Each structure stands twice: as C-alpha cells, then as structure tokens.
Amino acid sequence: AQSVTQLDSHVSVSEGTPVLLRCNYSSSYSPSLFWYVQHPNKGLQLLLKYTSAATLVKGINGFEAEFKKSETSFHLTKPSAHMSDAAEYFCVVSETGGSYIPTFGRGTSLIVHP
Amino acid sequence: DGGITQSPKYLFRKEGQNVTLSCEQNLNHDAMYWYRQDPGQGLRLIYYSQIVNDFQKGDIAEGYSVSREKKESFPLTVTSAQKNPTAFYLCASSMGPRDSPLHFGNGTRLTVT
C-alpha cells in the first residue's frame, strides 16, 4: 500500500528567502514520486518527478527535491522564494507492483510575503 | 497544442438534477482520471480508466458515473445520489506507467443548490 503525508498544511515565507515543503511517503515497492503546483482555480502542473535515477531532482521554476530512502522523504526546496510561487503544492506517490494509481497528499499552501 | 479540455468552467445545478462534466484530451493518453477537490482534503479519486471501454471505481465513486467510449473522452456524470456534489472537479490523463506524470485540465467548479 502507498501513502503520502505532507507535514505542513501552510508554509509562510518572505520573498527572497528559502522554501522548504516537507513530504514523507510510504510504499511497499519502489516508488515514483512527484510534486505538482496548483494556482487558484486552475489545474495542477508538474514541477518535478523522481523515478529511481538521480536522488536529487531538479524541476521547473528553480525548485528541486531530494529523495531520501532511509528517511522516506521527498522534500521540495527552492533557494529564493518569488511572489509568483504562492500556490498550493501537492506531493504524489505511485508505486511499481501496485495499480500505479497515484496517491496525493493533502497539499501545502505556500504563502509568500513581500 | 496538446492538452486536456474541461468544460464548462463553472456549472450551477439544482439539487436532484444529474449533471455531466466534459473532459477531452488530444495527448493520445491511454489513462484518464477524475478527481474531486475540496478545501484541505487534497485530491480524491472518483473513477479512472486505463483503456477504452473499461473503467474502475476510485475511493469516492458513490453517486458518480463515467463512460469511456472514445480514447480522447471521459465524461463524468454527477447524479442526484451524490450527497454533497458541490466541489471542484479535475480531469487528468497519463500515458499509463507508474513514472508517467499526470496532465490536468483546468477544472470545473460545480455548485448545487
């Protein structure tokens, strides 16, 4: 069985400061992991994905995430927040050997202050 | 440009009426999904289809129905049996394998009064 927990429902940062959105996962098999971003009243857009290649994954808009198997984590980071980063972020797991139906976390709302 | 089109963007219905949400994709994807989004609850899977003429129930299928007669189309009907239908509905597609990302439409916001 697979599951994903986003540890913070809201994260608030100042523009220009680092961003950290935390995600822990549980999977019986080798997982694929994704981060998506959703702006208000829009669909979700893929930020990045991990599929058992490099553990440090670079995505769009300066975001990156590191897969840590020992900690079952896949935290999303960005060195310097921009106002346009304010959005909802979802961590998603999909596992080999299962039905590969993705499981979503509950989301983290990123608030960026000027 | 390839993508997923959901229509309409906003939909209003009276309680007791069935309503159908449209989802069309031109990405040639095999798999399609319907999700419901409520504040603070993330995305919950309603139905999914991995191939034409076949579909499976997700976690919250009660009160919903779907069809998959064509590869590019996956309409969702919200029936009067759905107790709390007001929500934001998202359609997605993917190539299918576990490492394939989902491509999303822009959603339909359904309000039932």
Interface residues (C-beta under 8 A of the other chain):
Chain A: S9 S32 F34 Y36 N41 K42 G43 L44 Q45 L46 K49 T51 F90 V92 S94 E95 T96 G98 Y100 I101 P102 F104 G105 R106 G107
Chain B: I4 Q6 Y33 Y35 G40 Q41 G42 L43 R44 L45 Y48 G58 F88 L90 A92 G96 P97 R98 D99 P101 L102 H103 F104 G105 N106 G107 R109
